[in-house]
Amino acid sequence: MLHPGKSSVSPEKLQWQDLSLKELEIVLKSEEVTGEPEDYQYVRGDGTLHLFNDESSIEVPLESEQTVETAKIESKAQTVETTGAS
């Protein structure tokens, strides 16, 4: 149960195999992440993927990447509709 004013970060720690392909791609592209994906545990929440290992804790934003990708897809769809309507 979520409480008002509380963070919606799930306490469930995930392994790299539990991530979606998009999440894994974002982790691999992040300059803050060093080492291999299997070196970390992951917690999803608040549009952020929290990465933990023995040496560090990193927060990787998910929302902005998804928003950018969605905008690209929508832009391509509009272009196809415009050119295909002639």
PyMOL Python script that loads the backbone (N, CA, C, O; Angstrom):
from pymol import cmd

cmd.read_pdbstr("""\
ATOM      1  N   MET A   1       0.835  -1.183   0.000  1.00  0.00           N
ATOM      2  CA  MET A   1       0.000   0.000   0.000  1.00  0.00           C
ATOM      3  C   MET A   1       0.874   1.238   0.000  1.00  0.00           C
ATOM      4  O   MET A   1       1.825   1.325   0.777  1.00  0.00           O
ATOM      5  N   LEU A   2       0.566   2.199  -0.860  1.00  0.00           N
ATOM      6  CA  LEU A   2       1.315   3.450  -0.919  1.00  0.00           C
ATOM      7  C   LEU A   2       0.722   4.440   0.059  1.00  0.00           C
ATOM      8  O   LEU A   2      -0.497   4.545   0.193  1.00  0.00           O
ATOM      9  N   HIS A   3       1.587   5.162   0.738  1.00  0.00           N
ATOM     10  CA  HIS A   3       1.148   6.192   1.660  1.00  0.00           C
ATOM     11  C   HIS A   3       1.366   7.544   1.020  1.00  0.00           C
ATOM     12  O   HIS A   3       2.380   7.745   0.351  1.00  0.00           O
ATOM     13  N   PRO A   4       0.438   8.487   1.204  1.00  0.00           N
ATOM     14  CA  PRO A   4       0.623   9.828   0.628  1.00  0.00           C
ATOM     15  C   PRO A   4       1.933  10.443   1.093  1.00  0.00           C
ATOM     16  O   PRO A   4       2.287  10.370   2.270  1.00  0.00           O
ATOM     17  N   GLY A   5       2.642  11.046   0.155  1.00  0.00           N
ATOM     18  CA  GLY A   5       3.896  11.705   0.498  1.00  0.00           C
ATOM     19  C   GLY A   5       5.085  10.771   0.558  1.00  0.00           C
ATOM     20  O   GLY A   5       6.219  11.220   0.728  1.00  0.00           O
ATOM     21  N   LYS A   6       4.846   9.495   0.423  1.00  0.00           N
ATOM     22  CA  LYS A   6       5.947   8.526   0.456  1.00  0.00           C
ATOM     23  C   LYS A   6       6.432   8.261  -0.958  1.00  0.00           C
ATOM     24  O   LYS A   6       5.672   8.385  -1.918  1.00  0.00           O
ATOM     25  N   SER A   7       7.680   7.902  -1.080  1.00  0.00           N
ATOM     26  CA  SER A   7       8.252   7.564  -2.377  1.00  0.00           C
ATOM     27  C   SER A   7       7.621   6.273  -2.878  1.00  0.00           C
ATOM     28  O   SER A   7       7.276   5.393  -2.089  1.00  0.00           O
ATOM     29  N   SER A   8       7.475   6.167  -4.191  1.00  0.00           N
ATOM     30  CA  SER A   8       6.900   4.948  -4.752  1.00  0.00           C
ATOM     31  C   SER A   8       7.990   3.969  -5.191  1.00  0.00           C
ATOM     32  O   SER A   8       7.743   3.114  -6.041  1.00  0.00           O
ATOM     33  N   VAL A   9       9.181   4.085  -4.625  1.00  0.00           N
ATOM     34  CA  VAL A   9      10.262   3.158  -4.935  1.00  0.00           C
ATOM     35  C   VAL A   9       9.917   1.808  -4.327  1.00  0.00           C
ATOM     36  O   VAL A   9       9.638   1.705  -3.132  1.00  0.00           O
ATOM     37  N   SER A  10       9.938   0.793  -5.147  1.00  0.00           N
ATOM     38  CA  SER A  10       9.661  -0.555  -4.679  1.00  0.00           C
ATOM     39  C   SER A  10      10.887  -1.085  -3.953  1.00  0.00           C
ATOM     40  O   SER A  10      12.008  -0.931  -4.439  1.00  0.00           O
ATOM     41  N   PRO A  11      10.690  -1.708  -2.798  1.00  0.00           N
ATOM     42  CA  PRO A  11      11.839  -2.244  -2.073  1.00  0.00           C
ATOM     43  C   PRO A  11      12.394  -3.515  -2.708  1.00  0.00           C
ATOM     44  O   PRO A  11      13.444  -4.006  -2.292  1.00  0.00           O
ATOM     45  N   GLU A  12      11.701  -4.051  -3.710  1.00  0.00           N
ATOM     46  CA  GLU A  12      12.134  -5.284  -4.354  1.00  0.00           C
ATOM     47  C   GLU A  12      13.399  -5.047  -5.168  1.00  0.00           C
ATOM     48  O   GLU A  12      13.418  -4.220  -6.080  1.00  0.00           O
ATOM     49  N   LYS A  13      14.455  -5.780  -4.830  1.00  0.00           N
ATOM     50  CA  LYS A  13      15.702  -5.662  -5.590  1.00  0.00           C
ATOM     51  C   LYS A  13      15.657  -6.641  -6.757  1.00  0.00           C
ATOM     52  O   LYS A  13      15.330  -7.817  -6.601  1.00  0.00           O
ATOM     53  N   LEU A  14      15.993  -6.117  -7.922  1.00  0.00           N
ATOM     54  CA  LEU A  14      15.953  -6.891  -9.153  1.00  0.00           C
ATOM     55  C   LEU A  14      17.365  -7.181  -9.641  1.00  0.00           C
ATOM     56  O   LEU A  14      18.317  -6.494  -9.269  1.00  0.00           O
ATOM     57  N   GLN A  15      17.488  -8.192 -10.468  1.00  0.00           N
ATOM     58  CA  GLN A  15      18.744  -8.503 -11.138  1.00  0.00           C
ATOM     59  C   GLN A  15      18.651  -7.989 -12.568  1.00  0.00           C
ATOM     60  O   GLN A  15      17.565  -7.630 -13.023  1.00  0.00           O
ATOM     61  N   TRP A  16      19.756  -7.949 -13.275  1.00  0.00           N
ATOM     62  CA  TRP A  16      19.746  -7.397 -14.632  1.00  0.00           C
ATOM     63  C   TRP A  16      18.798  -8.162 -15.555  1.00  0.00           C
ATOM     64  O   TRP A  16      18.253  -7.583 -16.494  1.00  0.00           O
ATOM     65  N   GLN A  17      18.597  -9.457 -15.299  1.00  0.00           N
ATOM     66  CA  GLN A  17      17.702 -10.255 -16.140  1.00  0.00           C
ATOM     67  C   GLN A  17      16.241  -9.820 -15.991  1.00  0.00           C
ATOM     68  O   GLN A  17      15.418 -10.107 -16.860  1.00  0.00           O
ATOM     69  N   ASP A  18      15.921  -9.131 -14.896  1.00  0.00           N
ATOM     70  CA  ASP A  18      14.553  -8.684 -14.641  1.00  0.00           C
ATOM     71  C   ASP A  18      14.217  -7.373 -15.351  1.00  0.00           C
ATOM     72  O   ASP A  18      13.054  -6.970 -15.390  1.00  0.00           O
ATOM     73  N   LEU A  19      15.220  -6.712 -15.907  1.00  0.00           N
ATOM     74  CA  LEU A  19      15.005  -5.426 -16.568  1.00  0.00           C
ATOM     75  C   LEU A  19      14.425  -5.619 -17.965  1.00  0.00           C
ATOM     76  O   LEU A  19      14.643  -6.646 -18.607  1.00  0.00           O
ATOM     77  N   SER A  20      13.686  -4.618 -18.419  1.00  0.00           N
ATOM     78  CA  SER A  20      13.215  -4.640 -19.803  1.00  0.00           C
ATOM     79  C   SER A  20      14.414  -4.353 -20.710  1.00  0.00           C
ATOM     80  O   SER A  20      15.441  -3.857 -20.247  1.00  0.00           O
ATOM     81  N   LEU A  21      14.283  -4.660 -21.979  1.00  0.00           N
ATOM     82  CA  LEU A  21      15.378  -4.376 -22.920  1.00  0.00           C
ATOM     83  C   LEU A  21      15.686  -2.887 -22.951  1.00  0.00           C
ATOM     84  O   LEU A  21      16.849  -2.495 -23.048  1.00  0.00           O
ATOM     85  N   LYS A  22      14.652  -2.053 -22.869  1.00  0.00           N
ATOM     86  CA  LYS A  22      14.840  -0.600 -22.895  1.00  0.00           C
ATOM     87  C   LYS A  22      15.610  -0.142 -21.658  1.00  0.00           C
ATOM     88  O   LYS A  22      16.521   0.679 -21.759  1.00  0.00           O
ATOM     89  N   GLU A  23      15.242  -0.673 -20.491  1.00  0.00           N
ATOM     90  CA  GLU A  23      15.943  -0.313 -19.254  1.00  0.00           C
ATOM     91  C   GLU A  23      17.403  -0.750 -19.324  1.00  0.00           C
ATOM     92  O   GLU A  23      18.299  -0.003 -18.930  1.00  0.00           O
ATOM     93  N   LEU A  24      17.634  -1.944 -19.820  1.00  0.00           N
ATOM     94  CA  LEU A  24      18.997  -2.448 -19.938  1.00  0.00           C
ATOM     95  C   LEU A  24      19.815  -1.585 -20.895  1.00  0.00           C
ATOM     96  O   LEU A  24      20.986  -1.309 -20.635  1.00  0.00           O
ATOM     97  N   GLU A  25      19.211  -1.164 -21.989  1.00  0.00           N
ATOM     98  CA  GLU A  25      19.886  -0.288 -22.947  1.00  0.00           C
ATOM     99  C   GLU A  25      20.268   1.042 -22.294  1.00  0.00           C
ATOM    100  O   GLU A  25      21.371   1.545 -22.508  1.00  0.00           O
ATOM    101  N   ILE A  26      19.366   1.606 -21.503  1.00  0.00           N
ATOM    102  CA  ILE A  26      19.641   2.870 -20.813  1.00  0.00           C
ATOM    103  C   ILE A  26      20.796   2.696 -19.834  1.00  0.00           C
ATOM    104  O   ILE A  26      21.669   3.560 -19.741  1.00  0.00           O
ATOM    105  N   VAL A  27      20.805   1.583 -19.105  1.00  0.00           N
ATOM    106  CA  VAL A  27      21.893   1.304 -18.155  1.00  0.00           C
ATOM    107  C   VAL A  27      23.221   1.205 -18.898  1.00  0.00           C
ATOM    108  O   VAL A  27      24.219   1.782 -18.468  1.00  0.00           O
ATOM    109  N   LEU A  28      23.236   0.478 -20.009  1.00  0.00           N
ATOM    110  CA  LEU A  28      24.476   0.291 -20.764  1.00  0.00           C
ATOM    111  C   LEU A  28      24.996   1.598 -21.362  1.00  0.00           C
ATOM    112  O   LEU A  28      26.206   1.774 -21.501  1.00  0.00           O
ATOM    113  N   LYS A  29      24.096   2.512 -21.716  1.00  0.00           N
ATOM    114  CA  LYS A  29      24.499   3.789 -22.306  1.00  0.00           C
ATOM    115  C   LYS A  29      24.900   4.832 -21.262  1.00  0.00           C
ATOM    116  O   LYS A  29      25.531   5.833 -21.601  1.00  0.00           O
ATOM    117  N   SER A  30      24.544   4.609 -20.005  1.00  0.00           N
ATOM    118  CA  SER A  30      24.825   5.583 -18.957  1.00  0.00           C
ATOM    119  C   SER A  30      26.324   5.665 -18.680  1.00  0.00           C
ATOM    120  O   SER A  30      26.988   4.648 -18.484  1.00  0.00           O
ATOM    121  N   GLU A  31      26.843   6.890 -18.667  1.00  0.00           N
ATOM    122  CA  GLU A  31      28.270   7.087 -18.394  1.00  0.00           C
ATOM    123  C   GLU A  31      28.601   6.861 -16.923  1.00  0.00           C
ATOM    124  O   GLU A  31      29.755   6.603 -16.582  1.00  0.00           O
ATOM    125  N   GLU A  32      27.597   6.957 -16.045  1.00  0.00           N
ATOM    126  CA  GLU A  32      27.822   6.789 -14.610  1.00  0.00           C
ATOM    127  C   GLU A  32      28.017   5.331 -14.223  1.00  0.00           C
ATOM    128  O   GLU A  32      28.618   5.028 -13.192  1.00  0.00           O
ATOM    129  N   VAL A  33      27.508   4.437 -15.048  1.00  0.00           N
ATOM    130  CA  VAL A  33      27.569   3.013 -14.732  1.00  0.00           C
ATOM    131  C   VAL A  33      28.897   2.453 -15.217  1.00  0.00           C
ATOM    132  O   VAL A  33      29.238   2.541 -16.397  1.00  0.00           O
ATOM    133  N   THR A  34      29.638   1.873 -14.279  1.00  0.00           N
ATOM    134  CA  THR A  34      30.897   1.217 -14.628  1.00  0.00           C
ATOM    135  C   THR A  34      30.734  -0.271 -14.342  1.00  0.00           C
ATOM    136  O   THR A  34      29.936  -0.658 -13.488  1.00  0.00           O
ATOM    137  N   GLY A  35      31.468  -1.082 -15.033  1.00  0.00           N
ATOM    138  CA  GLY A  35      31.334  -2.514 -14.833  1.00  0.00           C
ATOM    139  C   GLY A  35      30.216  -3.087 -15.675  1.00  0.00           C
ATOM    140  O   GLY A  35      29.714  -2.445 -16.598  1.00  0.00           O
ATOM    141  N   GLU A  36      29.839  -4.293 -15.344  1.00  0.00           N
ATOM    142  CA  GLU A  36      28.838  -5.033 -16.104  1.00  0.00           C
ATOM    143  C   GLU A  36      27.475  -4.954 -15.423  1.00  0.00           C
ATOM    144  O   GLU A  36      27.400  -4.756 -14.211  1.00  0.00           O
ATOM    145  N   PRO A  37      26.394  -5.107 -16.197  1.00  0.00           N
ATOM    146  CA  PRO A  37      25.054  -5.056 -15.600  1.00  0.00           C
ATOM    147  C   PRO A  37      24.863  -6.061 -14.462  1.00  0.00           C
ATOM    148  O   PRO A  37      24.143  -5.780 -13.504  1.00  0.00           O
ATOM    149  N   GLU A  38      25.495  -7.217 -14.560  1.00  0.00           N
ATOM    150  CA  GLU A  38      25.338  -8.222 -13.508  1.00  0.00           C
ATOM    151  C   GLU A  38      26.044  -7.850 -12.207  1.00  0.00           C
ATOM    152  O   GLU A  38      25.861  -8.526 -11.194  1.00  0.00           O
ATOM    153  N   ASP A  39      26.852  -6.779 -12.218  1.00  0.00           N
ATOM    154  CA  ASP A  39      27.533  -6.312 -11.012  1.00  0.00           C
ATOM    155  C   ASP A  39      26.608  -5.513 -10.094  1.00  0.00           C
ATOM    156  O   ASP A  39      26.999  -5.164  -8.981  1.00  0.00           O
ATOM    157  N   TYR A  40      25.382  -5.218 -10.549  1.00  0.00           N
ATOM    158  CA  TYR A  40      24.461  -4.352  -9.814  1.00  0.00           C
ATOM    159  C   TYR A  40      23.172  -5.064  -9.442  1.00  0.00           C
ATOM    160  O   TYR A  40      22.787  -6.063 -10.050  1.00  0.00           O
ATOM    161  N   GLN A  41      22.510  -4.514  -8.410  1.00  0.00           N
ATOM    162  CA  GLN A  41      21.124  -4.841  -8.113  1.00  0.00           C
ATOM    163  C   GLN A  41      20.326  -3.600  -8.473  1.00  0.00           C
ATOM    164  O   GLN A  41      20.851  -2.487  -8.428  1.00  0.00           O
ATOM    165  N   TYR A  42      19.063  -3.783  -8.830  1.00  0.00           N
ATOM    166  CA  TYR A  42      18.248  -2.690  -9.359  1.00  0.00           C
ATOM    167  C   TYR A  42      16.951  -2.558  -8.580  1.00  0.00           C
ATOM    168  O   TYR A  42      16.367  -3.548  -8.140  1.00  0.00           O
ATOM    169  N   VAL A  43      16.508  -1.305  -8.417  1.00  0.00           N
ATOM    170  CA  VAL A  43      15.203  -1.019  -7.827  1.00  0.00           C
ATOM    171  C   VAL A  43      14.541   0.034  -8.699  1.00  0.00           C
ATOM    172  O   VAL A  43      15.124   1.088  -8.952  1.00  0.00           O
ATOM    173  N   ARG A  44      13.314  -0.245  -9.164  1.00  0.00           N
ATOM    174  CA  ARG A  44      12.564   0.711  -9.985  1.00  0.00           C
ATOM    175  C   ARG A  44      11.738   1.611  -9.087  1.00  0.00           C
ATOM    176  O   ARG A  44      11.238   1.177  -8.049  1.00  0.00           O
ATOM    177  N   GLY A  45      11.594   2.883  -9.495  1.00  0.00           N
ATOM    178  CA  GLY A  45      10.684   3.766  -8.781  1.00  0.00           C
ATOM    179  C   GLY A  45      10.795   5.204  -9.203  1.00  0.00           C
ATOM    180  O   GLY A  45      11.881   5.681  -9.535  1.00  0.00           O
ATOM    181  N   ASP A  46       9.665   5.905  -9.193  1.00  0.00           N
ATOM    182  CA  ASP A  46       9.609   7.341  -9.485  1.00  0.00           C
ATOM    183  C   ASP A  46      10.265   7.703 -10.810  1.00  0.00           C
ATOM    184  O   ASP A  46      10.901   8.752 -10.911  1.00  0.00           O
ATOM    185  N   GLY A  47      10.123   6.857 -11.830  1.00  0.00           N
ATOM    186  CA  GLY A  47      10.717   7.154 -13.129  1.00  0.00           C
ATOM    187  C   GLY A  47      12.228   7.030 -13.144  1.00  0.00           C
ATOM    188  O   GLY A  47      12.892   7.506 -14.066  1.00  0.00           O
ATOM    189  N   THR A  48      12.764   6.391 -12.123  1.00  0.00           N
ATOM    190  CA  THR A  48      14.212   6.243 -11.990  1.00  0.00           C
ATOM    191  C   THR A  48      14.546   4.782 -11.720  1.00  0.00           C
ATOM    192  O   THR A  48      13.807   4.079 -11.031  1.00  0.00           O
ATOM    193  N   LEU A  49      15.649   4.346 -12.264  1.00  0.00           N
ATOM    194  CA  LEU A  49      16.169   3.024 -11.960  1.00  0.00           C
ATOM    195  C   LEU A  49      17.347   3.231 -11.017  1.00  0.00           C
ATOM    196  O   LEU A  49      18.330   3.881 -11.375  1.00  0.00           O
ATOM    197  N   HIS A  50      17.247   2.679  -9.814  1.00  0.00           N
ATOM    198  CA  HIS A  50      18.297   2.819  -8.812  1.00  0.00           C
ATOM    199  C   HIS A  50      19.206   1.595  -8.913  1.00  0.00           C
ATOM    200  O   HIS A  50      18.738   0.459  -8.839  1.00  0.00           O
ATOM    201  N   LEU A  51      20.504   1.835  -9.081  1.00  0.00           N
ATOM    202  CA  LEU A  51      21.483   0.761  -9.199  1.00  0.00           C
ATOM    203  C   LEU A  51      22.353   0.745  -7.953  1.00  0.00           C
ATOM    204  O   LEU A  51      22.800   1.791  -7.483  1.00  0.00           O
ATOM    205  N   PHE A  52      22.587  -0.447  -7.421  1.00  0.00           N
ATOM    206  CA  PHE A  52      23.393  -0.597  -6.221  1.00  0.00           C
ATOM    207  C   PHE A  52      24.428  -1.693  -6.428  1.00  0.00           C
ATOM    208  O   PHE A  52      24.141  -2.734  -7.020  1.00  0.00           O
ATOM    209  N   ASN A  53      25.634  -1.445  -5.932  1.00  0.00           N
ATOM    210  CA  ASN A  53      26.627  -2.507  -5.806  1.00  0.00           C
ATOM    211  C   ASN A  53      27.438  -2.221  -4.553  1.00  0.00           C
ATOM    212  O   ASN A  53      27.102  -1.304  -3.804  1.00  0.00           O
ATOM    213  N   ASP A  54      28.496  -2.982  -4.307  1.00  0.00           N
ATOM    214  CA  ASP A  54      29.290  -2.815  -3.094  1.00  0.00           C
ATOM    215  C   ASP A  54      29.973  -1.461  -3.018  1.00  0.00           C
ATOM    216  O   ASP A  54      30.277  -0.982  -1.926  1.00  0.00           O
ATOM    217  N   GLU A  55      30.217  -0.840  -4.165  1.00  0.00           N
ATOM    218  CA  GLU A  55      30.999   0.389  -4.209  1.00  0.00           C
ATOM    219  C   GLU A  55      30.181   1.657  -4.384  1.00  0.00           C
ATOM    220  O   GLU A  55      30.627   2.731  -3.982  1.00  0.00           O
ATOM    221  N   SER A  56      28.989   1.560  -4.974  1.00  0.00           N
ATOM    222  CA  SER A  56      28.270   2.794  -5.297  1.00  0.00           C
ATOM    223  C   SER A  56      26.766   2.591  -5.393  1.00  0.00           C
ATOM    224  O   SER A  56      26.255   1.471  -5.406  1.00  0.00           O
ATOM    225  N   SER A  57      26.084   3.728  -5.460  1.00  0.00           N
ATOM    226  CA  SER A  57      24.644   3.782  -5.694  1.00  0.00           C
ATOM    227  C   SER A  57      24.418   4.822  -6.782  1.00  0.00           C
ATOM    228  O   SER A  57      24.874   5.958  -6.656  1.00  0.00           O
ATOM    229  N   ILE A  58      23.724   4.449  -7.844  1.00  0.00           N
ATOM    230  CA  ILE A  58      23.532   5.326  -8.999  1.00  0.00           C
ATOM    231  C   ILE A  58      22.044   5.397  -9.311  1.00  0.00           C
ATOM    232  O   ILE A  58      21.331   4.398  -9.212  1.00  0.00           O
ATOM    233  N   GLU A  59      21.582   6.581  -9.688  1.00  0.00           N
ATOM    234  CA  GLU A  59      20.204   6.747 -10.141  1.00  0.00           C
ATOM    235  C   GLU A  59      20.221   7.081 -11.628  1.00  0.00           C
ATOM    236  O   GLU A  59      20.866   8.042 -12.048  1.00  0.00           O
ATOM    237  N   VAL A  60      19.515   6.289 -12.415  1.00  0.00           N
ATOM    238  CA  VAL A  60      19.439   6.502 -13.860  1.00  0.00           C
ATOM    239  C   VAL A  60      17.995   6.856 -14.203  1.00  0.00           C
ATOM    240  O   VAL A  60      17.097   6.041 -13.989  1.00  0.00           O
ATOM    241  N   PRO A  61      17.751   8.066 -14.737  1.00  0.00           N
ATOM    242  CA  PRO A  61      16.377   8.446 -15.087  1.00  0.00           C
ATOM    243  C   PRO A  61      15.856   7.631 -16.268  1.00  0.00           C
ATOM    244  O   PRO A  61      16.553   7.446 -17.266  1.00  0.00           O
ATOM    245  N   LEU A  62      14.625   7.149 -16.140  1.00  0.00           N
ATOM    246  CA  LEU A  62      14.000   6.371 -17.210  1.00  0.00           C
ATOM    247  C   LEU A  62      13.013   7.200 -18.008  1.00  0.00           C
ATOM    248  O   LEU A  62      12.917   7.034 -19.224  1.00  0.00           O
ATOM    249  N   GLU A  63      12.290   8.074 -17.367  1.00  0.00           N
ATOM    250  CA  GLU A  63      11.205   8.825 -18.004  1.00  0.00           C
ATOM    251  C   GLU A  63      11.686   9.646 -19.186  1.00  0.00           C
ATOM    252  O   GLU A  63      11.061   9.616 -20.246  1.00  0.00           O
ATOM    253  N   SER A  64      12.785  10.381 -19.033  1.00  0.00           N
ATOM    254  CA  SER A  64      13.233  11.262 -20.108  1.00  0.00           C
ATOM    255  C   SER A  64      13.619  10.465 -21.348  1.00  0.00           C
ATOM    256  O   SER A  64      13.312  10.888 -22.462  1.00  0.00           O
ATOM    257  N   GLU A  65      14.278   9.334 -21.184  1.00  0.00           N
ATOM    258  CA  GLU A  65      14.653   8.496 -22.321  1.00  0.00           C
ATOM    259  C   GLU A  65      13.406   7.977 -23.026  1.00  0.00           C
ATOM    260  O   GLU A  65      13.330   7.995 -24.254  1.00  0.00           O
ATOM    261  N   GLN A  66      12.428   7.513 -22.245  1.00  0.00           N
ATOM    262  CA  GLN A  66      11.208   6.988 -22.846  1.00  0.00           C
ATOM    263  C   GLN A  66      10.448   8.097 -23.556  1.00  0.00           C
ATOM    264  O   GLN A  66       9.887   7.878 -24.630  1.00  0.00           O
ATOM    265  N   THR A  67      10.426   9.281 -22.964  1.00  0.00           N
ATOM    266  CA  THR A  67       9.734  10.412 -23.577  1.00  0.00           C
ATOM    267  C   THR A  67      10.385  10.782 -24.896  1.00  0.00           C
ATOM    268  O   THR A  67       9.689  11.045 -25.876  1.00  0.00           O
ATOM    269  N   VAL A  68      11.710  10.807 -24.934  1.00  0.00           N
ATOM    270  CA  VAL A  68      12.431  11.130 -26.163  1.00  0.00           C
ATOM    271  C   VAL A  68      12.141  10.080 -27.225  1.00  0.00           C
ATOM    272  O   VAL A  68      11.858  10.430 -28.371  1.00  0.00           O
ATOM    273  N   GLU A  69      12.203   8.813 -26.873  1.00  0.00           N
ATOM    274  CA  GLU A  69      11.939   7.744 -27.831  1.00  0.00           C
ATOM    275  C   GLU A  69      10.498   7.806 -28.329  1.00  0.00           C
ATOM    276  O   GLU A  69      10.249   7.630 -29.522  1.00  0.00           O
ATOM    277  N   THR A  70       9.554   8.053 -27.435  1.00  0.00           N
ATOM    278  CA  THR A  70       8.151   8.158 -27.827  1.00  0.00           C
ATOM    279  C   THR A  70       7.958   9.309 -28.795  1.00  0.00           C
ATOM    280  O   THR A  70       7.228   9.179 -29.777  1.00  0.00           O
ATOM    281  N   ALA A  71       8.607  10.439 -28.528  1.00  0.00           N
ATOM    282  CA  ALA A  71       8.501  11.607 -29.407  1.00  0.00           C
ATOM    283  C   ALA A  71       9.055  11.277 -30.793  1.00  0.00           C
ATOM    284  O   ALA A  71       8.479  11.691 -31.799  1.00  0.00           O
ATOM    285  N   LYS A  72      10.161  10.542 -30.858  1.00  0.00           N
ATOM    286  CA  LYS A  72      10.743  10.163 -32.145  1.00  0.00           C
ATOM    287  C   LYS A  72       9.781   9.264 -32.923  1.00  0.00           C
ATOM    288  O   LYS A  72       9.580   9.447 -34.124  1.00  0.00           O
ATOM    289  N   ILE A  73       9.193   8.299 -32.232  1.00  0.00           N
ATOM    290  CA  ILE A  73       8.270   7.367 -32.876  1.00  0.00           C
ATOM    291  C   ILE A  73       7.040   8.118 -33.377  1.00  0.00           C
ATOM    292  O   ILE A  73       6.592   7.901 -34.503  1.00  0.00           O
ATOM    293  N   GLU A  74       6.488   9.008 -32.532  1.00  0.00           N
ATOM    294  CA  GLU A  74       5.310   9.774 -32.937  1.00  0.00           C
ATOM    295  C   GLU A  74       5.629  10.679 -34.120  1.00  0.00           C
ATOM    296  O   GLU A  74       4.805  10.839 -35.020  1.00  0.00           O
ATOM    297  N   SER A  75       6.826  11.275 -34.122  1.00  0.00           N
ATOM    298  CA  SER A  75       7.228  12.153 -35.214  1.00  0.00           C
ATOM    299  C   SER A  75       7.311  11.367 -36.523  1.00  0.00           C
ATOM    300  O   SER A  75       6.860  11.843 -37.565  1.00  0.00           O
ATOM    301  N   LYS A  76       7.884  10.170 -36.471  1.00  0.00           N
ATOM    302  CA  LYS A  76       7.980   9.327 -37.662  1.00  0.00           C
ATOM    303  C   LYS A  76       6.594   8.926 -38.148  1.00  0.00           C
ATOM    304  O   LYS A  76       6.339   8.900 -39.352  1.00  0.00           O
ATOM    305  N   ALA A  77       5.696   8.614 -37.215  1.00  0.00           N
ATOM    306  CA  ALA A  77       4.336   8.216 -37.582  1.00  0.00           C
ATOM    307  C   ALA A  77       3.613   9.365 -38.273  1.00  0.00           C
ATOM    308  O   ALA A  77       2.892   9.146 -39.246  1.00  0.00           O
ATOM    309  N   GLN A  78       3.798  10.588 -37.781  1.00  0.00           N
ATOM    310  CA  GLN A  78       3.157  11.743 -38.402  1.00  0.00           C
ATOM    311  C   GLN A  78       3.720  11.983 -39.798  1.00  0.00           C
ATOM    312  O   GLN A  78       2.976  12.344 -40.710  1.00  0.00           O
ATOM    313  N   THR A  79       5.022  11.786 -39.975  1.00  0.00           N
ATOM    314  CA  THR A  79       5.649  11.958 -41.283  1.00  0.00           C
ATOM    315  C   THR A  79       5.080  10.950 -42.274  1.00  0.00           C
ATOM    316  O   THR A  79       4.783  11.301 -43.416  1.00  0.00           O
ATOM    317  N   VAL A  80       4.926   9.712 -41.850  1.00  0.00           N
ATOM    318  CA  VAL A  80       4.374   8.667 -42.709  1.00  0.00           C
ATOM    319  C   VAL A  80       2.935   9.008 -43.083  1.00  0.00           C
ATOM    320  O   VAL A  80       2.543   8.860 -44.240  1.00  0.00           O
ATOM    321  N   GLU A  81       2.140   9.468 -42.102  1.00  0.00           N
ATOM    322  CA  GLU A  81       0.750   9.832 -42.380  1.00  0.00           C
ATOM    323  C   GLU A  81       0.682  10.975 -43.386  1.00  0.00           C
ATOM    324  O   GLU A  81      -0.144  10.953 -44.299  1.00  0.00           O
ATOM    325  N   THR A  82       1.547  11.970 -43.222  1.00  0.00           N
ATOM    326  CA  THR A  82       1.546  13.141 -44.096  1.00  0.00           C
ATOM    327  C   THR A  82       1.945  12.760 -45.515  1.00  0.00           C
ATOM    328  O   THR A  82       1.284  13.158 -46.474  1.00  0.00           O
ATOM    329  N   THR A  83       3.020  11.992 -45.655  1.00  0.00           N
ATOM    330  CA  THR A  83       3.498  11.620 -46.987  1.00  0.00           C
ATOM    331  C   THR A  83       2.605  10.555 -47.619  1.00  0.00           C
ATOM    332  O   THR A  83       2.466  10.516 -48.842  1.00  0.00           O
ATOM    333  N   GLY A  84       2.010   9.706 -46.816  1.00  0.00           N
ATOM    334  CA  GLY A  84       1.159   8.644 -47.341  1.00  0.00           C
ATOM    335  C   GLY A  84      -0.228   9.128 -47.728  1.00  0.00           C
ATOM    336  O   GLY A  84      -0.948   8.421 -48.434  1.00  0.00           O
ATOM    337  N   ALA A  85      -0.622  10.322 -47.282  1.00  0.00           N
ATOM    338  CA  ALA A  85      -1.969  10.833 -47.544  1.00  0.00           C
ATOM    339  C   ALA A  85      -2.104  11.485 -48.913  1.00  0.00           C
ATOM    340  O   ALA A  85      -3.210  11.869 -49.291  1.00  0.00           O
ATOM    341  N   SER A  86      -1.008  11.625 -49.677  1.00  0.00           N
ATOM    342  CA  SER A  86      -1.096  12.325 -50.962  1.00  0.00           C
ATOM    343  C   SER A  86      -1.673  11.499 -52.064  1.00  0.00           C
ATOM    344  O   SER A  86      -1.798  11.975 -53.193  1.00  0.00           O
TER     345      SER A  86
END
""", "prot")
cmd.dss("prot")
cmd.show_as("cartoon", "prot")
cmd.util.cbc("prot")
cmd.orient("prot")
